[in-house]
Amino acid sequence: MTDETAARSAITATVTSPAPTPASAWTGTETETETETETETETAETAAETQVTVVGAGPTGLLLAGDLAAAGVRVTVVERRAPARSNLTRAFGVHARTLELLDARGLADELVSRGTPITGLSLFRRLSLDLSRLRSRFPYLLIAPQYEVERLLERRARAAGAAFRYGTELRGLHQDAGSVTADLRGEHGAETALRSRYLVGADGMRSAVRRSLGLPFPGVSAIRSILLADVRLTEEPESLLAVNGTGRAFAFIAPFGDGWYRVMGWRRDRSQPEDRPVELDEVREIAREALGTDYGMRDARWLSRFHSDERQVPEYRRGRVFLAGDAAHVHSPAGGQGMNTGLQDAANLSWKLTAVLRGDAPDPEALLDTYQSERHPVGALVVRSSGAIVRLAMAHTPLQRLTRVLATSFLNAVRPAADKAVGMISGTGISYGAPRGSHRLTGRRAPDLALREGRLYELLRAGGFVLVAPDGSDAAPPAAPGPVTRAHWRDPHRKALLIRPDGYIAWARE
């Protein structure tokens, strides 16, 4: 196999499908199947009211809608809630990889200015994880509530031209070869139908889109009667973010940065129905059990009770319909990865839909199928890793507690293992598979490279690919399914890299 053949195979697998596809997928040579697909597409486009329908105006749906609208795609967001947003939220941690993706959309710096960076995590009073070692422009966990993330993403989506239908509920959907139609019920019971080329369900754990597709959501209810509280503290915790479990109880405390703290707690012998009111004394008691003190909790502005499921849908794509975020996967809140994983789903899917709708993808079906092959394994990983953390916190038998001691001692002693754990939690260590013979960098996340034309993630704000090459290089990667910005290393360098719109390396050559 020649170097160029290997390179072509590598970009095909990473950007288009999990296994090598025919050369025509990247040379633009038409096949009979591709011609038929284009004919169906033109017919559907004539009748469509919008090109993409996004169901759900949470972080996942908003980032997706903003990306599509910024690329010139007509997108409509359908949300059953009223437009007013609560200042209370379960999700509140933004990891480094998500901040990089927000940076590629010009939003990270504003969010950082409103949040509280945390560079260290303290787990079980034994394990300290150092986030400052992350090779990222954002070497920390940013405490920023979900409503702040949504505010920025919605502002961007509206400015780019996305349409919104609040107070509108999905009642069902059906699709044919060229389109998908959503049956909607708006305010005052008015029923309408919205036809589009594609539809994305980003409508949460109880997804109406997933139910309409008849897809199962296998898994378990891992923990019941978890308490949430937003409180003020009389005493400041010695660690900005602390997690501990005793076997009978576990608790978690983190600051919002404005004088309020988020507390999460659970006690083995205190399982209660979710609709039973929560008293602050109950939260205090659990904190004292797990952390040794309640830090003088007072002035609760929010008290809630919920259960934690571990579930994942087997198919992220069914024809012209996709699932993303909590509609596709839910898991333990340990590690704070829920909102982050959904936002990364959206970043993966948005550029692929854009390429297909623009006609830039020679093999549209193969490209769209990579959403499943790349993101489903990530969802499964997050379900496993977050579940492992919470099970360590819940350890109560002698063997389980010994396992926790050994695991935390190992991570404290072996820095590369701790760094790998931090990479998985932060998202910076997640890579996508590449076929045999690919360059070792293919499928990996690209850091924020220093280039003569500016930072890499600033160049990614254009929404296309970035080809980074040395001066005088004749690097010619296979044609990318979208516009390519050429850039050059700021310092002497031999590698040539083609970087996808979501910040992953599609092709590389020494």
C-alpha positions in Angstrom: 0.0 0.0 0.0 1.4 3.4 -1.0 1.6 6.3 1.5 -1.2 8.1 -0.4 -3.4 5.1 -0.5 -3.0 4.6 3.2 -3.8 8.3 3.8 -6.9 8.1 1.7 -8.1 5.0 3.6 -7.4 6.8 6.9 -9.5 9.9 6.2 -12.3 7.8 4.7 -12.6 5.7 7.9 -12.4 8.6 10.3 -14.5 11.2 8.5 -16.8 9.0 6.6 -17.2 5.5 8.0 -15.7 3.1 10.6 -14.3 0.9 7.8 -12.7 1.8 4.5 -15.1 2.8 1.8 -14.8 2.8 -2.0 -12.4 5.4 -3.5 -15.4 7.1 -5.2 -16.5 8.3 -1.8 -13.7 10.8 -1.8 -12.9 11.3 -5.5 -16.4 12.5 -6.3 -17.0 9.7 -8.8 -20.7 9.0 -9.0 -22.2 5.6 -8.5 -25.7 4.5 -9.4 -26.7 4.5 -5.7 -25.4 8.0 -5.2 -27.3 9.4 -8.2 -30.5 8.0 -6.9 -29.9 9.5 -3.5 -29.3 12.9 -5.0 -32.6 12.7 -7.0 -34.6 11.9 -3.8 -32.9 14.7 -2.0 -33.9 17.3 -4.6 -37.5 16.2 -4.5 -37.6 16.3 -0.7 -36.0 19.8 -0.6 -38.7 21.3 -2.8 -41.5 20.2 -0.4 -39.6 20.7 2.9 -40.7 23.5 5.3 -37.3 23.4 7.0 -34.1 21.4 6.3 -33.6 20.1 9.9 -36.0 19.9 12.8 -34.3 19.8 16.2 -36.6 18.6 19.0 -35.4 19.9 22.4 -33.9 23.3 23.3 -31.5 22.1 25.9 -27.7 22.5 25.5 -27.4 19.7 22.9 -30.2 20.9 20.7 -29.1 24.5 20.9 -25.5 23.8 19.9 -26.7 21.7 17.0 -29.2 24.3 15.8 -26.6 27.1 16.1 -24.0 25.1 14.0 -26.5 24.3 11.3 -27.9 27.8 11.1 -24.4 29.3 11.0 -23.7 27.0 8.0 -26.7 28.4 6.2 -29.0 25.4 6.9 -32.7 26.1 7.6 -33.3 24.7 11.1 -36.3 24.8 13.4 -36.1 24.1 17.1 -39.2 22.6 18.7 -39.5 22.8 22.5 -42.4 21.8 24.6 -41.5 24.2 27.5 -42.2 27.9 27.5 -39.3 30.1 26.5 -38.6 31.4 30.1 -35.5 29.6 31.5 -35.2 28.7 35.2 -32.1 29.8 37.1 -32.1 26.3 38.8 -30.4 23.4 37.1 -29.0 20.0 37.7 -26.0 20.3 35.3 -23.3 22.8 36.3 -19.9 21.5 35.2 -18.3 22.3 31.9 -15.2 20.1 31.1 -12.1 21.1 29.1 -13.1 19.4 25.9 -16.5 21.1 25.9 -14.9 24.4 26.5 -12.7 23.8 23.4 -15.8 23.1 21.3 -17.3 26.3 22.7 -14.1 28.1 21.9 -14.5 27.0 18.3 -17.8 28.8 18.3 -16.5 32.0 20.0 -18.4 31.4 23.2 -15.8 29.9 25.7 -14.2 33.1 27.0 -17.6 34.7 27.9 -18.7 31.5 29.7 -15.4 31.3 31.6 -15.8 34.9 32.7 -19.1 33.9 34.3 -17.9 30.7 35.9 -15.6 29.3 38.6 -12.6 27.3 37.4 -11.6 24.3 39.5 -8.2 22.7 38.9 -8.4 19.9 41.4 -10.8 17.1 42.3 -10.8 15.5 45.7 -12.4 12.0 45.8 -13.0 9.8 48.8 -10.5 11.8 50.9 -7.8 9.7 49.3 -7.5 10.6 45.7 -6.6 14.0 44.3 -6.8 14.6 40.5 -4.9 17.5 39.1 -6.8 19.1 36.2 -4.1 21.7 35.7 -2.0 19.0 33.9 -4.5 18.9 31.0 -2.9 19.9 27.7 -5.6 22.4 26.9 -6.3 26.1 26.9 -8.8 25.2 29.6 -7.0 23.0 32.2 -9.8 23.0 34.7 -13.4 22.1 35.3 -15.6 25.2 34.9 -18.5 25.5 37.4 -21.1 27.2 35.2 -24.8 26.3 35.5 -26.6 24.9 32.5 -28.8 27.9 32.1 -25.7 30.0 31.4 -24.6 27.6 28.7 -28.1 27.6 27.2 -28.3 31.4 27.2 -25.1 31.7 25.1 -26.0 28.9 22.7 -29.6 30.2 22.1 -28.3 33.7 21.5 -25.9 32.3 18.9 -28.5 30.1 17.2 -31.0 33.0 17.0 -28.4 35.4 15.6 -27.6 32.8 12.9 -31.2 32.5 11.9 -32.5 29.4 13.6 -36.3 29.4 14.1 -37.9 28.5 17.5 -41.2 27.0 18.4 -41.6 27.0 22.1 -44.7 25.6 23.8 -44.8 22.9 21.1 -45.0 19.2 21.7 -44.0 16.4 19.4 -46.9 14.0 19.1 -45.4 11.6 16.5 -43.3 11.4 13.4 -43.1 9.4 10.2 -40.5 9.3 7.4 -40.1 8.3 3.9 -37.2 8.0 1.5 -36.7 11.8 1.2 -38.1 13.5 4.3 -39.3 13.2 7.9 -42.6 14.8 9.1 -43.1 15.8 12.8 -46.7 15.9 14.0 -46.8 18.8 16.5 -49.2 20.2 19.0 -48.7 23.9 19.9 -50.2 26.2 22.5 -54.0 26.1 22.7 -54.0 22.6 21.2 -53.3 23.6 17.6 -52.0 20.7 15.6 -49.5 21.2 12.7 -47.0 19.1 10.7 -43.4 20.1 10.1 -41.6 18.4 7.2 -37.8 18.4 7.0 -34.9 16.5 5.4 -33.7 15.3 8.8 -34.8 15.4 12.4 -32.8 15.2 15.6 -34.2 14.2 19.0 -32.4 16.1 21.7 -35.4 16.0 24.0 -34.0 14.4 27.1 -34.3 11.1 29.0 -38.1 10.9 28.3 -37.6 11.6 24.6 -40.7 11.7 22.6 -38.6 11.2 19.5 -37.2 8.0 20.8 -40.6 6.7 21.8 -42.0 7.6 18.3 -39.3 5.5 16.7 -40.1 2.6 19.0 -36.5 2.3 20.1 -35.7 0.6 23.4 -33.8 2.3 26.2 -32.2 -0.6 28.0 -30.5 -0.2 31.4 -31.1 0.1 35.1 -32.1 2.6 37.7 -28.8 2.7 39.5 -29.5 4.9 42.5 -32.8 6.2 43.9 -33.6 9.1 46.1 -30.6 11.3 45.4 -30.9 14.7 47.0 -30.0 18.0 45.3 -29.8 21.3 47.1 -28.5 24.8 46.3 -27.4 26.4 49.6 -25.2 28.9 51.3 -22.5 27.7 53.6 -21.2 29.3 56.8 -17.9 27.5 56.5 -16.0 27.3 53.2 -14.9 23.7 52.3 -11.2 23.0 52.3 -11.5 21.7 48.8 -13.5 23.6 46.2 -14.9 20.3 44.9 -15.2 17.4 47.3 -16.7 14.0 47.0 -16.8 11.3 49.6 -18.7 8.1 50.5 -18.8 6.0 53.6 -20.7 3.0 52.4 -23.9 4.2 54.0 -23.9 7.6 52.4 -22.1 9.8 49.8 -22.1 13.5 49.3 -20.7 16.1 46.8 -20.2 19.8 47.2 -19.1 22.4 44.6 -19.3 26.2 44.4 -21.2 28.2 41.8 -18.9 31.1 42.4 -21.5 33.5 43.5 -21.8 32.5 47.2 -24.1 29.5 46.4 -23.1 25.9 46.6 -24.5 22.8 44.9 -24.9 19.8 47.3 -25.7 16.3 46.1 -26.3 13.5 48.6 -27.6 10.0 49.1 -28.0 7.7 52.1 -28.5 3.9 51.8 -31.3 3.7 54.4 -33.2 6.8 53.4 -34.7 5.9 50.0 -37.9 8.0 49.5 -40.4 8.5 46.6 -39.3 11.3 44.3 -42.3 13.4 44.9 -41.7 13.5 48.7 -40.5 17.0 49.8 -36.9 17.4 50.8 -36.0 19.1 54.1 -32.7 20.9 54.5 -32.1 18.9 57.7 -32.1 15.7 55.6 -29.3 17.2 53.4 -27.3 18.3 56.4 -27.5 14.8 57.9 -26.2 13.1 54.8 -23.4 15.6 54.4 -22.3 15.1 58.0 -22.3 11.3 57.5 -20.3 11.4 54.2 -18.1 14.5 54.7 -17.8 14.8 58.4 -19.5 18.2 58.5 -22.4 20.1 56.9 -20.4 23.3 56.6 -23.2 25.3 58.2 -25.7 24.8 55.3 -28.4 27.4 55.3 -30.8 29.4 53.1 -31.7 26.7 50.6 -33.1 28.2 47.4 -33.7 24.8 45.8 -34.3 21.3 47.2 -35.1 18.3 45.0 -35.0 14.5 44.8 -34.4 12.3 41.8 -33.1 8.9 40.7 -30.2 8.1 38.5 -30.5 5.8 35.6 -27.9 4.1 33.4 -29.3 3.6 30.0 -28.3 3.8 26.3 -30.3 3.5 23.1 -28.8 0.9 20.8 -29.2 3.0 17.7 -28.4 6.7 17.5 -29.7 6.8 14.0 -32.9 5.4 12.4 -33.2 6.5 8.8 -33.5 10.3 8.7 -33.9 10.6 12.5 -31.0 10.9 15.0 -30.8 10.9 18.8 -28.4 13.0 20.8 -27.7 13.9 24.5 -29.9 12.4 27.2 -32.3 11.1 24.5 -29.6 8.7 23.5 -27.8 8.0 26.9 -28.2 8.8 30.6 -25.9 7.9 33.4 -24.8 8.7 36.9 -24.1 12.4 37.6 -20.7 11.3 39.0 -18.0 13.0 36.9 -20.4 15.7 35.7 -20.3 14.3 32.1 -23.9 14.4 31.1 -24.3 17.8 29.5 -20.8 17.6 28.2 -21.3 14.3 26.4 -24.5 15.7 24.8 -22.7 18.8 23.5 -20.0 16.7 22.0 -22.7 14.5 20.3 -24.0 17.7 18.7 -20.6 18.9 17.6 -20.0 15.5 15.9 -23.3 15.4 14.1 -23.7 19.0 13.0 -20.9 19.2 10.5 -21.9 15.8 9.0 -25.5 17.0 8.4 -24.2 20.2 7.0 -21.9 18.4 4.5 -24.8 16.2 3.3 -27.2 19.1 3.0 -24.7 21.2 1.1 -24.0 18.3 -1.3 -20.4 18.1 -0.1 -20.5 14.5 0.9 -20.0 12.1 -2.0 -21.4 9.2 0.1 -24.0 10.9 2.4 -25.2 7.6 4.0 -21.7 6.5 4.9 -20.9 9.9 6.4 -24.1 10.0 8.5 -23.5 6.4 9.7 -20.3 7.5 11.4 -22.3 9.4 14.0 -23.3 6.0 15.4 -19.9 4.4 15.0 -18.1 7.3 16.7 -20.5 8.5 19.4 -22.2 5.3 20.6 -18.9 3.9 22.0 -18.3 7.2 23.8 -21.8 7.1 25.3 -21.1 3.5 26.5 -17.8 4.6 28.0 -19.4 7.5 29.9 -22.1 5.2 31.3 -19.4 2.7 32.5 -17.0 5.3 34.0 -19.6 7.4 35.8 -21.2 4.2 37.1 -17.8 3.1 38.4 -17.3 6.3 40.3 -20.6 6.2 42.0 -20.2 2.5 42.9 -16.9 3.3 44.5 -18.7 6.0 46.5 -21.4 3.6 47.5 -18.9 0.8 48.5 -20.0 -0.8 51.8 -18.8 -4.4 51.9 -15.2 -5.1 53.0 -14.3 -6.3 49.5 -15.8 -3.2 47.9 -14.1 -0.8 50.2 -10.8 -2.6 49.7 -11.3 -2.2 45.9 -11.8 1.5 46.4 -8.6 1.8 48.5 -6.6 -0.1 46.0 -8.0 1.9 43.0 -7.5 5.3 44.6 -4.0 4.4 45.9 -3.0 3.2 42.4 -4.1 6.5 40.8 -2.4 8.5 43.4 0.9 6.6 42.8 0.9 6.2 39.1 0.7 9.6 37.4 0.1 8.4 33.8 -2.9 6.4 35.0 -4.3 9.5 36.8 -3.7 11.6 33.7 -5.6 9.1 31.6 -8.5 9.1 34.1 -8.6 12.9 33.9 -8.5 12.8 30.1 -11.5 10.5 30.0 -13.5 12.6 32.5 -12.6 15.9 30.8 -13.2 14.5 27.3 -9.7 15.5 26.1 -8.6 11.9 26.1 -11.4 10.6 23.9 -10.5 9.5 20.4 -12.3 7.9 17.4 -11.3 4.7 15.8 -9.2 4.6 12.6 -8.6 1.8 10.2 -5.4 -0.3 10.0 -2.6 1.5 8.3 -3.7 5.0 9.4 -1.3 7.5 10.8 -1.1 7.2 14.6 -2.7 10.7 15.0 -5.8 9.9 12.9 -9.0 10.1 15.0 -7.4 11.9 17.9 -8.4 15.2 19.3 -6.4 18.1 18.0 -5.1 20.5 20.7 -5.2 24.2 20.2 -2.3 24.4 17.8 -0.3 27.7 17.5 -0.4 28.7 13.8 0.8 31.7 11.9 -2.8 32.5 11.0 -3.9 32.3 14.7 -5.0 29.6 17.1 -6.5 26.4 15.6 -9.8 26.8 17.4 -10.1 30.3 16.2 -9.8 29.1 12.6 -12.4 26.3 13.3 -14.9 29.1 13.9 -15.4 29.2 10.1 -17.1 25.9 10.4 -15.0 24.0 8.0 -11.9 21.8 7.9 -8.4 23.2 8.6 -5.3 21.9 6.7 -2.1 22.6 8.7 1.1 22.1 6.7 4.7 23.1 6.8 5.9 25.9 4.5 6.4 24.6 1.0 4.6 21.3 1.7 2.9 19.5 -1.1 0.5 17.7 1.3 -2.6 16.7 -0.6 -5.1 14.9 1.6 -8.2 13.3 0.1 -10.9 15.8 -0.6 -12.7 16.9 2.5 -16.5 17.0 2.6 -16.6 20.7 3.1 -14.6 23.9 2.8 -10.9 23.8 3.9 -8.9 26.6 5.4 -5.1 26.3 4.8 -2.8 27.2 7.7 0.8 26.9 8.6 2.8 26.0 11.7 4.1 29.0 13.6 7.3 27.1 14.4 9.2 24.6 12.2 7.3 21.4 11.9 7.2 18.4 9.6 3.7 17.1 10.0 0.7 17.9 7.8 -2.7 17.6 9.5 -6.3 17.8 8.2 -8.5 18.7 11.1 -12.3 18.2 11.1 -14.8 20.9 12.1 -15.2 19.2 15.4 -11.5 19.4 16.2 -10.5 15.8 15.5 -7.7 14.8 13.1 -9.0 13.3 9.9 -5.7 12.7 8.2 -2.0 13.1 8.9 1.3 12.8 7.2 4.9 13.2 8.4 
